[in-house]
Amino acid sequence: MARVVKPLYRPRYVPSGREIAVIDTARGTIRVELFGKEAPGTVGNFIELASKGFYDKLNFYGKVDGDVVVGGCPTTRPLSPQQVRMAVREELRGVHPGMKDCGYRIRDEWASNPRNRHEDGTLSLTHRNAQDSGSCQFFFSLSSHPEYDERFVVFGRTIEGLDVVHRLGIGDLITSVRIEGAHDLPADDELIVAKDDAQQAAAQTAEDEAIDRAEAERGEALSAAERQEVARAARAAIIDDELQDQATSIRALRRVLAKRPTL
C-alpha cells in the first residue's frame, strides 16, 4: 500500500540571527533568543508559523518534571485546559494531542548546529522517529539533557521568563507568539500547493492500484459503488498508516506521562 509522504519544506524566511520570540502564556511571558544563524531552517520555519498565528491559542500538552514541557500541536487549539488534560489521560475519545503537524516536514539541523546543547530553558523542535520529520511542535528543556543533543534541534534559549517555563503545565494556554526583529515574510508562492498536489496524486495512485487489484482478482470490472468502496478503503488504510507513524513518535512520552500525576 502506498504511503502519503509529507512534503519536505524549505522555509523561505531567512533569519538574520537577531530575532527574539516572545511567547505569552497563561503562566506569563517567555522571551527566547532564536539561533537563526546556527539553525536557519528550523528558526525560519518557526518564525513563518508564529508570524501567521499558527501557535496562538494552542495548549501545552506534555510535561515531565526535570525533563521537558511540550507544545505546538494544533489538535489542542479547540480544547480547554481540562480537555487537554483529559485527552492526555486518554479520557477524551478520539482526541490525541501530539499527533498533528502543519502538513509538511523540515530537515534536521542538529548535526550542523554548534549550539545544539540541551540545557535548562533551551527551545527544541520535536520530531518523529524518522529522519527529517520535524514540523511545528517544540519543547523546552527543564534541565541539562546531553542525551538529546544528537536527536533534536536546539533553535533557541530562554533569556527572560525561565521561571515561567518551569511553571508551565499540561493544558496551559499559549496566548500568542510574536517575533521581535523579524523582517517581512516572503509572499506565498505555488510551492506548497504543488507539493500538496503531489501528495494527493500519491493517494489517488494508491486508490487506482487497489481497484485494479480487486478487478484482477475478480476477473471482471467492479460496479461504480464497488469501485467507490475499494477506493474509500484504500484511502482509509493510508490514513491509518500515517496515524500509526504519528503515534509511534509520541508513544514513549505517553508512557512516561502515564506514570506521573497530571499537572
N, C-alpha and C positions, 0 to 999 in steps of 0.2 A: 504494500500500500504506500503510495506516495505521501510524503510529509509536506506540510506547509511550512516553509522555512522563512523566518522573519528576515526582512532585508537588512543588510549591513549598511548603516547610515554613517556618512561622514559629515559631522556638523559643519555648517557654513560660517558660524561665528568664530572668528579668530581672536582669542583673548590677548589683551595687552600685558597681562600679568599684574595689573593694578586693581582688578575687580574685587569687590567685597560683597558677600552675600549677607543680607540682613533677614534673618528668619524670625518672624514674630509668631510666638506660640502661646498656648493657654498658660504656660508657666512663666513667660517672659520673653525677652528678646535675646537672640544669639547673633553675634557678628562673626563671620568666618572669612578669613583670608583665603582666597582661591588660588590654587597653584596653576595659573594659566600658562606659564612658560614650561613647567615640568610635565603637566598632563593636559595639553591643549584640547585634545578631542573630548575628554571627559568633562572638562570645565566648559568648553564651548557648548556641549550638549546640555549641561545643567543650566547654563545661562539662557539658552534658547527656550527651554521648558519653563524656567522661572519667569522670564520676561513675557511669556504668553499666558501666565496664570495657571500653569499646569498643577503646581503644588498647593495652590490656595485651597483651603477647606479640606485638605486631606488630614488623616489622623496617624499618629504613630501607632504601630500595631504589634511591635515586639520589643521586649526588654529582658535582658539577663543582667542582674546586678554585677558590677565589676567587669562586664564584658562589652555589650553593645546595646544601643537603642535604635530601632529600625523604623523607617518611614518611607513615604513616596509611592505607595501603592494606590492606584486610582479606584480600586474596589472600595476603599474606605470613605470616599467622598460623600455618599448619601447617608452614611451611618452616624448615629450618635455615639458618644464615648462608650456608653453602656453596651450598645450593639457591637461595637468593635471588640470589647472585652468578651462578650458572649460568643462572637464568631471565633475568636482565638481559642476559646474553650470548646469549640465545635458544638455550641448550643444554638446556633443560628443556621438553620438548614439551608444548604446551597450557597452559603457565603464564606469565602475563603480568602481572607486578607493575605497579601503577599504573593498572589498568583498572577497578577496582571502587570502589564507593562505599557509602553506608549506606542506599541505597534512595530518597533524596529529594535535593532541591537547595535552596539558600537564596539569598536576594537578595544582590547585590553591595553593598558599602558603601564602596568606596574613594573615591568622589566626595564623600561627605559626611563623611569621616574627616579631621579636621585633623592627625592624627598619622600619616597614610599616607605615611611615608617609609621606604624600604627601606635600612636601614643594617646594619652588622655586628651580627649577633645578633638581628635582628628576626624575629618569627614571622608567617608569612602563610599564607593559605588558597590552595591551588591550585584551578584550575578548568579546564573545557574551553574551547573557543573561543567557545561561545555565551554570551550574557549570562545572568546569574543561574544559573550552572551549578556553583558550588562546593558541596561536600558535607562531606567528612571529612578529606581529605588536606591536608597542610600542608608548608611548607618553612621552614628557617632560612636567612636571607641570610648569606653568609660575607664580604661586603664591601658597600660602598655601591653601590646599583643604582637610580638615579633613573628609569631607563627602565622599571622595573616599577611605578612609583608610580600610573600610570593604567591598570593592568592587574589587579593583585592587591590584596586587602585585607590590610593590616598590622593584626594584632589583638593584638600583644604584643611585648615586648622582653626580652631576657635580662638579668637583674640579678645572677645568680650562675651560674658554670659556662660562661662564654664559651669557655674553653679546651676544655671537653668538647665543645661544639658543633663546634669546628674539628677535633677528633679523630674525630668520627663518620664512619663509612664504610658502604659498601653491605653489608647483611647484619647490621649491629649491631642488637641487640635493644632494644626499649622494654620494660623490665620492668614499669613501671606509670606511670600519670599520675594524680596526686592534685591536688585543688583546695583550697588553703587559703583560708579566709574565705568559702567558699560557704554560702549558706543552703539549706534543703531544696528539692529538686526538686518541681515541681508533679506531682500524680498523673497517671498516664497517662489519657487520655480516648479518645473514639471518633474523634478527628480523623484520626489516622494510618490507622486501619482503614478509614475512609470513603474516604480518598484511594487506598489500595491497591485497594479495591473498584472505584473509578473507572478505575484503570489496567488492572485485569483486564477490566473491561467494554469498554475500548477494544480489547483483544486479541481478545475474543470477537466484537466487531463486525467486525474485520478477517477473522476466520475465516469468519463468515457471508457477508460480501461475496465472499470468494474462492469459496465453494461456489456462491453464486448465479451468479457469472460462469461457472464451469465448467459448470453445468447449462444456462445460456443458450446457451453455445457448442455444447453437445452437442444441445440441444433435447429433453432428457429428464432425468428425475431420476437422480442418482447412487445407487449402492448404498451401504449403510452403510459398507462397507470403503473405498469410493472417497471418500465424504464425510470419513471419518476421515483419509485420506491427504492430501486437499486442505487440511483444517484444520491438520494437522501441518506441511505445507509453508508455509502462511501464517504460522503462529507462528514457525517457524524463520527465515523471512525477516525478521520483525520483530526477532528476537533478533540476527540478523546485522547489521541496520541499526543497532541500538543499539550493538553492539560496534564497528562501524565509526566511529561518533561518538566512542566512548571512545578508540579507537586514535588518532584524529586529534589528540586533546588531548595525547598524550604522544609523538607522533612526533618532534617537534623535540628533545625531551630525549633520546630514544633515539639520535638521530643524533649528538648531542654526546657521549654516553656511549660510543658505539661507537668514537670516535676517541681515547678516553683509557683508560689502564690501569685495570682494576678495583681498587678499594682494599680 
